[in-house]
Amino acid sequence: MDARDVFPRPKAVHPRPGRFTAPPGSVVHCPPDAVEAGRAVAAFTGLRLRPDGAPGRIVAGADRDGRATSPPDHTDAYVVETRPDRIELVAHDARGLLYAAATLAAVGPGCGRLVDFPDLALRGVHLDLKGPMPSLDLLRDVLGRLGRWRINTLLVEYEDKFPYGDTLGISAPHALTEDQLRGLLDDAARLGIDVVPLVQCLGHLEYALCRPAHAHLAEDDRRQQLCPLHPGSLGLFTTMLDEVLAAHPDASLVHIGGDEPWSLGTCERCLAYVADHGRPQLYSQYVSRAARLVVERGRRPVVWDDVLYAERDPAIIDELPPETIVMAWEYAAHRDRTGHVRWGNPPAIVASAALRLDPEALPGLPPDARLVDLESLPADEQRLLRAVKYDADDLGGHALPWARAITARGRRLIGASGVRGCDGENVCFPLWGRRIANAAVWARQARALGAAGVVSTAWAAYSTVSPPTEPLASAWPSLAASGELYWNADATRDDIDRLLGPPAAGLRQAEAGVTRREPHYLRSAEALFIEHGEEVLALCARHALLELETETACRTAAWHADAHADGRTQADPALDAAHRRSEREVGRLLDAWARWREAFTAALSDQYAGKGAEAVAAAKTADPLRRLRALAADPTADPTEDWAADPAEEAAPDPPAGAAHTEGDAR
């Protein structure tokens, strides 16, 4: 029994001498509710399947009598017992048997006993359908990958991609059809994945509030959120909720959002309410009503936690129905101790004044953070923050203070790490090291807090009216790492590197190239990704390299453009030659970006519906192309023409083998 190829890594393996050889009359006995796992065992052993087994037990042999002991008392735990004359898989349910069958295929027919269970019961991934619609093939690929990574929960933020009825009129042109949605949900069930639909009850409803039929429900002209006091707001949510629940009859959890209501309390009726009752009460009374609608329909509501600290009032949570589960998100933490904490609305970063002069004490501080001294806050706020964040006078600071606060108030908690869309609004790829480290922090802390589990959020856009974030394919490494970490919370970075294989070195090099602004790391990463067939990752590294080159070229070209406009180049031949060289560099980069955009579109063409790939590629090139075009020598001429014709230019080296996307844009 060789467990080196099992993913995630099993907890305990006890090999024994010998191999399984089916005796005469052997069949695979499986329970009727675990036929999918039974088929996998039948395919592995070459035996006929007979769905007559005892619950929670699959036996490959001449009889169906169980001999292996029960699995550990953990969700999704299982045992694989292989003897010379029989194989036995034992689990609590069909999903555990699925995992056991996959493990059997990995360890082979060698004899031994394997006992396995996850550290977190709920191991989730977030599928965000904002922006360009993913293709049906990509969605099926997502489900297949999550099943292999033993992710058992998929949080789906449908936005306008759900097949709502004509009465609502809010579905996008490339929304899922009812048949497509049904097929995906069937696939998820077959893979042991529970789908949790997300139906926004308050904010992030631009896709609905931009429609004339619903515009009157908006809090203000931003049309980002519903007015919580408008009598029609809860009606719109109820209609959406009922349509989504009808398509998800087996969903026990329903996420109702409640996050980032940027316009809360700004319309006339809400201003008057806030003056008498306060903004936290405005939020809690509305979201509580929405949550009760979910409870009345026999499901459990889930809400985001950010309004609790944005409104400086964690007691908001006490107003929600007791069945409500709180999902706490924190994406910046990539160490177990951090010196800062989010607090207030608009959001500020609070830290002790003693940490201002010690950058190492504030790891992961957002670049646009508005820093506020802890000591400047009111005494009651200081007491709260010290209790949940700083452990009295320890300024090292717990990384996930609001998860602690929610747990302390007796609420069921699901954590939310960030693997996509967390490193900038319109970047080309995530900072993989930080994303994986963030998932690792959440895995360890969720286990320590007794949380239900963790969901790796993968944001496709910050809102309906924001540019798309990095493509989902660039987040595969972080999502795979999440599967390992949520099963084995103590997995080290070396463990993750072994899981990801040789491309792991390229991920580190690409991240170093971005954070240190050193091109040679990016060139090395690109070459490594090409060598191992990682086309999308190679294009991500090339994008970062072109961004560094564009920034340098634009600074130089802007200075030369000013000199030329002032007439200095006419009197200085050397300056004029340098000016023309800078113009050629601008032209070269325009050509390089055009080629990159074409290659990126082609690489993503099967991952988006319609012209989604073109839209994502256009978003990733919009800024550099605008900057370069503004500095082009002649707006009426082709700035890419003959950019390398000057004999003083260095000859461009041949692109690496297989790197068609680098043709013409390597120095």
C-alpha positions as CSV (number, residue, x, y, z in Angstrom):
1,M,0.0,0.0,0.0
2,D,1.8,3.1,-1.3
3,A,0.2,6.4,-0.4
4,R,2.6,8.8,-2.0
5,D,0.1,9.6,-4.8
6,V,-2.9,10.2,-2.5
7,F,-4.2,13.7,-2.4
8,P,-4.9,15.1,0.1
9,R,-2.4,13.2,2.2
10,P,-4.0,10.5,4.4
11,K,-3.7,10.6,8.2
12,A,-2.4,7.1,8.8
13,V,-1.1,4.3,6.5
14,H,-0.1,0.8,7.6
15,P,1.3,-1.3,4.7
16,R,1.4,-5.1,5.0
17,P,2.9,-7.8,2.8
18,G,0.9,-9.1,-0.1
19,R,-1.5,-8.0,-2.8
20,F,-5.2,-8.4,-3.4
21,T,-6.2,-11.2,-5.8
22,A,-9.9,-11.7,-6.2
23,P,-11.0,-15.3,-5.3
24,P,-13.5,-17.1,-7.4
25,G,-17.0,-15.7,-7.2
26,S,-15.9,-12.3,-6.1
27,V,-18.0,-9.2,-6.8
28,V,-18.1,-5.7,-5.5
29,H,-20.9,-5.3,-2.9
30,C,-21.9,-1.6,-2.4
31,P,-24.9,0.1,-0.7
32,P,-27.5,1.4,-3.1
33,D,-26.8,5.0,-2.2
34,A,-23.1,4.7,-3.0
35,V,-23.2,3.2,-6.6
36,E,-20.8,5.9,-7.8
37,A,-18.1,4.8,-5.4
38,G,-19.0,1.1,-6.1
39,R,-18.4,1.7,-9.9
40,A,-15.0,3.1,-9.1
41,V,-14.1,0.0,-7.1
42,A,-15.5,-2.3,-9.8
43,A,-13.4,-0.5,-12.4
44,F,-10.3,-0.8,-10.2
45,T,-10.7,-4.5,-9.5
46,G,-12.3,-5.6,-12.8
47,L,-15.2,-7.2,-10.8
48,R,-18.9,-7.0,-11.3
49,L,-20.9,-4.5,-9.3
50,R,-23.7,-5.7,-7.0
51,P,-25.6,-2.9,-5.2
52,D,-26.6,-5.0,-2.2
53,G,-24.0,-4.0,0.4
54,A,-24.5,-2.8,3.9
55,P,-24.8,1.0,4.5
56,G,-21.4,2.7,4.6
57,R,-19.5,-0.3,3.5
58,I,-18.1,-1.5,0.1
59,V,-16.6,-5.0,0.0
60,A,-14.7,-6.5,-3.0
61,G,-14.6,-10.3,-2.4
62,A,-16.5,-13.6,-2.3
63,D,-18.8,-12.4,0.4
64,R,-20.2,-9.1,1.7
65,D,-19.7,-9.6,5.4
66,G,-17.9,-6.6,7.0
67,R,-14.7,-7.1,9.0
68,A,-13.0,-3.7,9.1
69,T,-13.7,-1.5,12.0
70,S,-15.8,1.7,11.8
71,P,-14.1,4.9,10.6
72,P,-13.1,7.7,13.0
73,D,-15.9,10.0,14.3
74,H,-15.2,12.8,11.8
75,T,-17.2,14.1,8.8
76,D,-16.0,12.3,5.6
77,A,-13.7,9.9,7.5
78,Y,-13.0,6.5,5.9
79,V,-11.0,3.3,6.2
80,V,-9.5,1.3,3.3
81,E,-8.5,-2.3,4.3
82,T,-6.8,-4.4,1.6
83,R,-6.1,-8.1,2.2
84,P,-5.0,-10.9,-0.1
85,D,-8.6,-12.1,-0.6
86,R,-10.8,-9.0,-0.1
87,I,-10.9,-5.2,-0.1
88,E,-13.1,-3.3,2.3
89,L,-14.0,0.4,2.3
90,V,-15.8,1.8,5.3
91,A,-17.2,5.3,5.8
92,H,-20.1,7.2,7.4
93,D,-21.8,8.0,4.1
94,A,-21.6,7.9,0.3
95,R,-19.2,10.8,0.1
96,G,-16.8,9.1,2.5
97,L,-17.0,6.0,0.3
98,L,-16.2,8.2,-2.8
99,Y,-13.1,9.4,-1.1
100,A,-12.1,5.9,-0.1
101,A,-12.6,4.6,-3.6
102,A,-10.4,7.4,-5.0
103,T,-7.7,6.5,-2.4
104,L,-7.9,2.8,-3.3
105,A,-7.2,3.7,-6.9
106,A,-4.2,5.8,-5.8
107,V,-2.6,3.3,-3.4
108,G,-3.1,0.2,-5.6
109,P,-3.8,-3.4,-4.7
110,G,-1.0,-3.7,-2.1
111,C,-2.2,-5.0,1.3
112,G,-2.5,-2.7,4.3
113,R,-4.8,-0.5,6.2
114,L,-5.4,3.3,5.7
115,V,-7.4,5.5,8.0
116,D,-8.2,9.1,7.0
117,F,-10.3,12.1,7.9
118,P,-10.3,15.8,7.3
119,D,-9.4,18.5,9.9
120,L,-12.3,20.6,8.7
121,A,-15.8,19.3,8.1
122,L,-16.8,22.0,5.6
123,R,-14.2,22.5,2.9
124,G,-15.4,25.0,0.4
125,V,-14.7,27.0,-2.7
126,H,-16.5,30.1,-3.9
127,L,-17.6,30.3,-7.6
128,D,-18.4,33.9,-8.5
129,L,-20.2,34.5,-11.8
130,K,-19.9,38.3,-12.0
131,G,-18.6,39.7,-15.2
132,P,-17.9,37.5,-18.3
133,M,-19.7,34.2,-18.1
134,P,-17.5,31.1,-17.7
135,S,-18.1,28.4,-20.4
136,L,-20.1,25.3,-19.5
137,D,-16.9,23.2,-20.1
138,L,-15.0,25.3,-17.5
139,L,-17.8,24.9,-15.0
140,R,-17.7,21.2,-15.4
141,D,-13.9,21.2,-15.1
142,V,-14.3,23.2,-11.9
143,L,-16.5,20.5,-10.4
144,G,-14.2,17.7,-11.5
145,R,-11.2,19.4,-9.9
146,L,-13.0,20.2,-6.7
147,G,-14.1,16.6,-6.4
148,R,-10.5,15.4,-6.8
149,W,-9.4,17.9,-4.2
150,R,-12.0,16.7,-1.8
151,I,-13.8,20.1,-1.6
152,N,-17.3,19.2,-0.4
153,T,-19.0,22.6,-0.6
154,L,-19.4,25.0,-3.5
155,L,-20.7,28.5,-2.7
156,V,-22.2,29.8,-6.0
157,E,-22.7,33.6,-6.4
158,Y,-24.9,33.5,-9.4
159,E,-25.5,37.2,-9.8
160,D,-27.4,37.6,-13.2
161,K,-26.2,34.2,-14.5
162,F,-29.1,32.3,-12.8
163,P,-32.1,31.5,-15.1
164,Y,-34.5,33.8,-13.4
165,G,-38.1,34.0,-14.8
166,D,-39.3,36.6,-17.2
167,T,-41.1,38.4,-14.4
168,L,-37.9,39.5,-12.8
169,G,-36.1,40.1,-16.1
170,I,-32.6,40.3,-14.6
171,S,-30.8,37.3,-16.3
172,A,-27.8,38.1,-18.5
173,P,-27.7,37.0,-22.2
174,H,-25.2,34.2,-21.3
175,A,-27.0,33.0,-18.1
176,L,-27.3,29.3,-17.5
177,T,-30.4,27.6,-18.8
178,E,-32.5,25.6,-16.5
179,D,-31.2,22.4,-18.1
180,Q,-27.6,23.5,-17.8
181,L,-28.0,24.4,-14.2
182,R,-29.7,21.1,-13.5
183,G,-26.9,19.2,-15.1
184,L,-24.3,21.0,-13.1
185,L,-26.1,20.4,-9.8
186,D,-26.4,16.7,-10.7
187,D,-22.7,16.6,-11.4
188,A,-22.0,18.2,-8.1
189,A,-24.1,15.7,-6.2
190,R,-22.4,12.8,-8.0
191,L,-19.0,14.2,-6.8
192,G,-20.2,14.7,-3.2
193,I,-20.3,18.5,-3.4
194,D,-23.0,20.4,-1.6
195,V,-24.0,23.5,-3.5
196,V,-24.8,26.6,-1.4
197,P,-26.5,29.3,-3.5
198,L,-25.9,33.0,-2.7
199,V,-28.8,35.4,-3.1
200,Q,-27.9,39.0,-2.2
201,C,-30.5,40.5,0.1
202,L,-29.2,44.1,0.3
203,G,-26.0,45.2,-1.5
204,H,-24.1,44.1,-4.7
205,L,-27.4,44.2,-6.7
206,E,-26.2,46.5,-9.5
207,Y,-27.3,43.9,-12.1
208,A,-30.9,44.1,-10.8
209,L,-31.1,47.8,-9.8
210,C,-29.9,49.0,-13.3
211,R,-33.2,47.6,-14.7
212,P,-36.0,50.2,-15.0
213,A,-38.4,47.8,-13.3
214,H,-36.3,47.7,-10.1
215,A,-34.5,51.0,-10.1
216,H,-36.9,52.6,-7.7
217,L,-35.8,50.2,-5.0
218,A,-32.2,51.5,-5.0
219,E,-31.0,53.4,-1.9
220,D,-29.3,56.1,-4.1
221,D,-28.0,56.8,-7.6
222,R,-25.2,54.3,-7.2
223,R,-27.8,51.6,-7.6
224,Q,-25.5,49.3,-5.6
225,Q,-27.9,48.3,-2.8
226,L,-31.6,48.0,-2.0
227,C,-33.2,50.6,0.3
228,P,-33.8,48.5,3.5
229,L,-37.0,50.5,4.3
230,H,-38.6,50.4,0.9
231,P,-41.6,48.1,1.1
232,G,-40.6,46.5,-2.2
233,S,-37.0,45.6,-1.4
234,L,-37.8,42.5,0.6
235,G,-40.3,41.5,-2.1
236,L,-37.6,41.5,-4.7
237,F,-35.3,39.4,-2.5
238,T,-38.2,37.0,-1.7
239,T,-38.9,36.4,-5.4
240,M,-35.2,35.8,-6.2
241,L,-34.9,33.5,-3.2
242,D,-37.9,31.4,-4.0
243,E,-36.7,30.9,-7.6
244,V,-33.2,29.9,-6.5
245,L,-34.5,27.6,-3.8
246,A,-36.8,25.8,-6.3
247,A,-33.7,25.0,-8.3
248,H,-31.8,23.8,-5.2
249,P,-34.2,21.5,-3.3
250,D,-31.3,19.8,-1.5
251,A,-29.4,22.9,-0.3
252,S,-29.5,23.1,3.5
253,L,-27.6,26.4,3.6
254,V,-28.4,29.7,1.7
255,H,-26.0,32.6,1.7
256,I,-27.9,35.9,1.7
257,G,-24.9,38.2,1.4
258,G,-25.4,41.3,3.4
259,D,-21.9,42.6,2.8
260,E,-20.7,46.0,1.8
261,P,-23.9,48.0,1.7
262,W,-22.0,51.2,0.7
263,S,-25.0,53.4,0.6
264,L,-26.6,52.3,3.8
265,G,-28.7,55.1,5.5
266,T,-28.4,57.7,2.7
267,C,-31.9,58.0,1.3
268,E,-34.4,60.3,3.0
269,R,-36.4,57.6,4.8
270,C,-33.3,55.8,6.0
271,L,-31.6,59.0,7.2
272,A,-34.6,59.7,9.4
273,Y,-34.5,56.1,10.7
274,V,-30.8,56.3,11.4
275,A,-31.2,59.6,13.4
276,D,-33.6,57.8,15.8
277,H,-32.2,54.3,15.9
278,G,-28.7,54.2,14.4
279,R,-27.3,52.7,11.3
280,P,-26.5,49.2,12.9
281,Q,-30.2,48.9,13.8
282,L,-31.2,49.8,10.2
283,Y,-29.0,47.0,8.9
284,S,-29.9,44.3,11.5
285,Q,-33.7,44.8,11.3
286,Y,-33.7,44.3,7.5
287,V,-31.2,41.5,7.3
288,S,-32.9,39.7,10.2
289,R,-36.2,39.8,8.2
290,A,-34.4,38.4,5.1
291,A,-32.7,35.6,7.3
292,R,-36.1,34.7,8.8
293,L,-37.5,34.1,5.3
294,V,-34.8,31.5,4.7
295,V,-35.5,29.9,8.1
296,E,-39.2,29.7,7.3
297,R,-38.3,27.8,4.1
298,G,-36.5,25.1,6.1
299,R,-32.9,26.3,5.3
300,R,-30.2,28.0,7.4
301,P,-29.1,31.5,6.4
302,V,-25.4,32.5,6.0
303,V,-24.3,36.2,6.1
304,W,-21.0,38.0,5.7
305,D,-19.5,39.5,8.8
306,D,-18.0,42.8,7.5
307,V,-20.8,45.1,8.6
308,L,-20.3,44.0,12.2
309,Y,-17.0,45.8,12.4
310,A,-17.7,48.4,9.7
311,E,-20.5,49.7,11.9
312,R,-18.3,49.2,15.1
313,D,-21.0,47.1,16.6
314,P,-20.4,43.3,16.7
315,A,-23.6,43.1,18.8
316,I,-25.5,43.3,15.4
317,I,-25.0,39.6,15.2
318,D,-27.3,39.1,18.3
319,E,-30.2,40.5,16.4
320,L,-30.1,37.8,13.7
321,P,-32.1,34.6,14.0
322,P,-30.2,31.9,16.0
323,E,-30.1,29.7,13.0
324,T,-27.9,32.2,11.2
325,I,-24.3,31.2,10.4
326,V,-21.7,34.0,10.0
327,M,-19.1,33.8,7.3
328,A,-16.0,35.8,8.4
329,W,-13.6,36.9,5.7
330,E,-10.0,38.0,6.0
331,Y,-7.8,38.0,3.0
332,A,-4.7,40.1,4.0
333,A,-3.6,37.8,6.8
334,H,-0.8,35.5,5.8
335,R,0.8,35.1,9.2
336,D,-0.7,34.0,12.5
337,R,0.1,37.3,14.1
338,T,-0.6,40.7,12.5
339,G,-0.5,44.2,14.1
340,H,-3.5,45.7,12.3
341,V,-7.3,45.2,12.3
342,R,-10.1,46.6,10.1
343,W,-12.5,48.9,11.9
344,G,-15.2,51.5,11.0
345,N,-17.0,52.7,7.9
346,P,-15.4,53.9,5.7
347,P,-12.9,51.1,6.5
348,A,-9.8,52.1,8.4
349,I,-6.8,50.1,9.6
350,V,-6.3,50.3,13.3
351,A,-3.0,49.6,14.9
352,S,-1.1,50.7,18.0
353,A,0.9,53.9,17.6
354,A,3.9,51.9,18.8
355,L,3.8,50.0,15.5
356,R,3.9,53.0,13.1
357,L,7.7,53.0,13.0
358,D,8.0,49.2,12.7
359,P,6.9,48.1,9.2
360,E,7.7,44.4,10.1
361,A,5.0,44.6,12.8
362,L,2.3,45.3,10.2
363,P,2.7,42.5,7.6
364,G,0.2,42.5,4.8
365,L,-0.9,46.1,5.4
366,P,-3.0,47.1,2.4
367,P,-1.1,49.7,0.2
368,D,-4.0,52.2,0.4
369,A,-4.7,51.7,4.1
370,R,-5.9,54.6,6.2
371,L,-4.0,54.0,9.4
372,V,-5.7,55.0,12.7
373,D,-4.0,54.7,16.1
374,L,-5.6,52.3,18.5
375,E,-5.1,54.7,21.4
376,S,-7.1,57.4,19.6
377,L,-10.3,55.4,19.7
378,P,-13.0,55.7,22.4
379,A,-12.3,53.6,25.5
380,D,-15.0,51.0,24.8
381,E,-13.8,50.4,21.3
382,Q,-10.2,50.0,22.6
383,R,-11.4,47.4,25.1
384,L,-13.2,45.4,22.5
385,L,-10.2,45.4,20.0
386,R,-7.8,44.5,22.8
387,A,-10.0,41.6,23.8
388,V,-10.4,40.1,20.4
389,K,-7.3,41.2,18.6
390,Y,-4.4,42.0,20.9
391,D,-4.9,39.7,23.9
392,A,-4.4,42.4,26.5
393,D,-1.0,44.1,25.8
394,D,0.2,41.7,23.1
395,L,0.5,44.0,20.1
396,G,1.5,41.0,17.9
397,G,-2.2,40.6,17.3
398,H,-4.3,37.6,16.4
399,A,-4.7,37.3,12.6
400,L,-8.4,36.6,12.7
401,P,-10.0,38.8,15.4
402,W,-13.5,38.8,14.1
403,A,-13.6,35.1,13.8
404,R,-12.8,35.0,17.5
405,A,-15.4,37.6,18.3
406,I,-18.1,35.7,16.4
407,T,-17.2,32.4,18.1
408,A,-17.2,34.0,21.5
409,R,-20.8,35.2,20.9
410,G,-21.8,31.6,20.4
411,R,-22.4,31.8,16.6
412,R,-21.7,29.1,14.2
413,L,-18.8,30.2,12.0
414,I,-17.5,29.5,8.5
415,G,-14.2,31.2,7.6
416,A,-13.4,32.7,4.2
417,S,-9.9,32.9,2.8
418,G,-9.1,34.6,-0.5
419,V,-7.5,32.9,-3.5
420,R,-8.6,35.1,-6.4
421,G,-9.5,38.8,-6.7
422,C,-7.7,39.7,-3.5
423,D,-4.5,41.4,-4.8
424,G,-6.0,44.2,-6.8
425,E,-9.1,45.1,-8.8
426,N,-7.6,44.4,-12.2
427,V,-4.5,42.3,-11.9
428,C,-3.6,39.4,-14.2
429,F,-2.7,36.8,-11.6
430,P,-2.9,36.3,-7.8
431,L,0.1,36.5,-5.5
432,W,0.2,32.8,-5.0
433,G,2.4,32.7,-1.9
434,R,0.2,35.1,0.0
435,R,-3.0,33.4,-1.2
436,I,-1.8,29.9,-0.1
437,A,-0.5,31.3,3.2
438,N,-3.9,33.0,3.8
439,A,-5.7,29.7,3.3
440,A,-3.2,28.1,5.7
441,V,-3.8,30.6,8.4
442,W,-7.5,30.1,8.1
443,A,-7.2,26.3,8.1
444,R,-5.3,26.3,11.4
445,Q,-7.4,29.0,13.1
446,A,-10.7,27.5,12.0
447,R,-9.7,24.2,13.4
448,A,-8.6,25.8,16.7
449,L,-11.9,27.8,16.9
450,G,-14.1,24.9,16.2
451,A,-15.5,26.5,13.1
452,A,-17.6,24.5,10.6
453,G,-14.9,25.0,8.0
454,V,-13.5,27.4,5.5
455,V,-14.5,28.6,2.0
456,S,-11.8,29.8,-0.4
457,T,-13.3,32.8,-2.1
458,A,-12.5,33.4,-5.8
459,W,-13.9,36.8,-6.8
460,A,-14.4,37.3,-10.6
461,A,-15.0,41.0,-10.1
462,Y,-15.4,43.4,-7.2
463,S,-18.9,44.3,-8.4
464,T,-21.0,44.1,-11.5
465,V,-19.6,47.4,-12.7
466,S,-15.9,46.6,-12.0
467,P,-13.3,45.1,-14.4
468,P,-12.7,41.4,-14.2
469,T,-10.1,40.1,-11.8
470,E,-7.5,37.5,-12.8
471,P,-8.9,34.4,-14.8
472,L,-9.9,31.4,-12.7
473,A,-7.2,29.3,-14.4
474,S,-4.5,31.4,-12.7
475,A,-5.9,30.4,-9.3
476,W,-5.8,26.6,-9.8
477,P,-2.6,26.3,-7.7
478,S,-4.1,28.2,-4.8
479,L,-7.4,26.2,-5.0
480,A,-5.5,22.9,-5.1
481,A,-3.5,24.0,-2.1
482,S,-6.8,24.8,-0.3
483,G,-7.9,21.2,-0.7
484,E,-4.8,19.9,1.0
485,L,-4.9,22.6,3.8
486,Y,-8.5,22.1,4.7
487,W,-7.9,18.3,4.9
488,N,-4.5,18.7,6.7
489,A,-4.4,22.0,8.4
490,D,-0.7,21.5,9.5
491,A,0.5,21.0,5.9
492,T,3.7,23.0,5.3
493,R,4.8,25.0,2.3
494,D,7.1,22.0,1.4
495,D,4.0,19.8,1.4
496,I,2.3,22.2,-0.9
497,D,5.3,22.4,-3.2
498,R,5.4,18.6,-3.5
499,L,1.7,18.7,-4.3
500,L,2.0,21.4,-7.0
501,G,5.2,19.9,-8.5
502,P,7.9,21.8,-10.5
503,P,5.6,24.8,-11.3
504,A,5.7,25.7,-7.6
505,A,9.1,27.2,-8.2
506,G,7.8,29.3,-11.0
507,L,5.0,30.6,-8.8
508,R,7.5,31.8,-6.2
509,Q,9.7,33.4,-8.9
510,A,6.8,35.2,-10.5
511,E,5.6,36.6,-7.2
512,A,9.1,37.7,-6.3
513,G,9.4,39.4,-9.7
514,V,6.2,41.4,-9.0
515,T,6.9,42.3,-5.3
516,R,10.6,43.0,-5.8
517,R,10.1,44.5,-9.3
518,E,13.0,42.4,-10.7
519,P,12.5,41.2,-14.3
520,H,14.8,38.3,-14.2
521,Y,12.6,36.4,-11.8
522,L,9.7,36.8,-14.3
523,R,11.7,35.6,-17.2
524,S,12.8,32.6,-15.2
525,A,9.2,31.9,-14.2
526,E,7.9,32.2,-17.7
527,A,10.5,29.7,-19.0
528,L,9.7,27.2,-16.2
529,F,6.0,27.5,-16.9
530,I,6.5,26.9,-20.6
531,E,8.7,23.9,-19.9
532,H,5.9,22.3,-17.9
533,G,3.1,23.2,-20.3
534,E,1.5,25.9,-18.1
535,E,0.4,28.2,-20.9
536,V,-1.8,30.5,-18.8
537,L,0.7,30.9,-16.0
538,A,3.5,31.6,-18.6
539,L,1.3,34.4,-20.0
540,C,0.8,35.8,-16.5
541,A,4.5,36.0,-16.0
542,R,4.9,37.7,-19.4
543,H,2.2,40.2,-18.5
544,A,4.1,41.2,-15.3
545,L,7.3,41.5,-17.3
546,L,5.7,43.7,-19.9
547,E,4.2,45.9,-17.1
548,L,7.7,46.5,-15.7
549,E,9.1,47.3,-19.1
550,T,6.1,49.6,-19.9
551,E,6.6,51.6,-16.7
552,T,10.3,52.2,-17.4
553,A,9.6,53.0,-21.1
554,C,6.8,55.5,-20.3
555,R,8.9,57.4,-17.8
556,T,11.7,57.8,-20.3
557,A,9.5,58.5,-23.3
558,A,7.5,61.2,-21.3
559,W,10.8,63.0,-20.5
560,H,11.9,62.8,-24.1
561,A,8.5,64.0,-25.4
562,D,8.7,67.1,-23.2
563,A,12.3,67.8,-24.5
564,H,11.1,67.4,-28.1
565,A,8.1,69.7,-27.5
566,D,10.4,72.3,-26.1
567,G,12.6,72.2,-29.2
568,R,15.7,70.9,-27.4
569,T,16.1,67.8,-29.6
570,Q,16.5,70.0,-32.7
571,A,19.7,71.6,-31.3
572,D,21.1,68.4,-29.8
573,P,21.7,65.4,-32.3
574,A,22.4,63.0,-29.4
575,L,19.2,64.0,-27.6
576,D,17.3,63.6,-30.8
577,A,18.7,60.1,-31.4
578,A,17.7,59.1,-27.8
579,H,14.3,60.6,-28.4
580,R,13.8,58.4,-31.5
581,R,15.1,55.4,-29.6
582,S,12.5,56.0,-26.9
583,E,9.8,56.2,-29.6
584,R,10.8,52.9,-31.0
585,E,10.7,51.3,-27.6
586,V,7.1,52.6,-27.2
587,G,6.3,51.0,-30.6
588,R,8.0,47.8,-29.6
589,L,5.9,47.5,-26.5
590,L,2.7,48.4,-28.3
591,D,3.4,45.5,-30.6
592,A,4.3,43.2,-27.7
593,W,1.1,44.0,-25.8
594,A,-1.0,43.4,-29.0
595,R,0.6,40.0,-29.4
596,W,0.2,39.2,-25.7
597,R,-3.5,40.2,-25.8
598,E,-4.0,37.9,-28.8
599,A,-2.3,35.0,-27.1
600,F,-4.1,35.5,-23.8
601,T,-7.5,35.6,-25.6
602,A,-6.6,32.3,-27.4
603,A,-5.5,30.6,-24.2
604,L,-8.8,31.5,-22.5
605,S,-11.1,31.0,-25.5
606,D,-12.6,27.8,-24.1
607,Q,-13.0,29.2,-20.6
608,Y,-15.6,31.9,-21.3
609,A,-18.9,32.1,-23.1
610,G,-19.3,34.5,-26.0
611,K,-16.6,37.1,-26.2
612,G,-15.7,36.8,-22.5
613,A,-12.0,35.9,-23.2
614,E,-11.6,39.0,-25.4
615,A,-13.1,41.1,-22.6
616,V,-10.7,39.8,-19.9
617,A,-7.7,40.2,-22.2
618,A,-8.8,43.7,-23.0
619,A,-9.1,44.6,-19.3
620,K,-5.6,43.4,-18.6
621,T,-4.1,45.5,-21.4
622,A,-6.2,48.7,-21.2
623,D,-3.9,50.6,-18.9
624,P,-0.5,49.9,-20.5
625,L,-2.0,50.4,-24.0
626,R,-3.5,53.8,-23.1
627,R,-0.2,55.0,-21.5
628,L,1.8,53.9,-24.5
629,R,-0.5,55.3,-27.1
630,A,-0.5,58.6,-25.4
631,L,3.3,58.7,-25.9
632,A,3.4,57.3,-29.5
633,A,5.4,59.5,-31.9
634,D,2.6,60.3,-34.3
635,P,-1.0,59.5,-33.4
636,T,-1.8,59.2,-37.1
637,A,1.0,56.7,-37.8
638,D,1.5,53.1,-36.9
639,P,3.8,53.3,-33.8
640,T,4.9,49.7,-34.1
641,E,6.3,50.1,-37.6
642,D,10.0,49.2,-37.9
643,W,10.6,49.5,-34.2
644,A,13.7,47.2,-34.4
645,A,15.0,48.6,-37.7
646,D,17.7,50.7,-36.0
647,P,21.0,48.8,-36.2
648,A,21.8,50.1,-32.7
649,E,19.0,47.9,-31.4
650,E,20.0,44.7,-29.8
651,A,19.0,41.6,-31.8
652,A,16.0,39.9,-30.3
653,P,16.8,36.3,-29.1
654,D,14.8,33.4,-30.3
655,P,11.8,32.7,-28.1
656,P,11.8,29.6,-25.9
657,A,10.5,26.4,-27.6
658,G,6.7,26.2,-27.4
659,A,6.4,29.9,-26.4
660,A,4.5,31.1,-29.4
661,H,3.0,34.0,-27.4
662,T,6.5,35.5,-26.9
663,E,7.2,35.8,-30.5
664,G,8.3,39.3,-31.4
665,D,8.2,40.7,-27.9
666,A,11.3,39.3,-26.3
667,R,14.4,41.6,-26.3
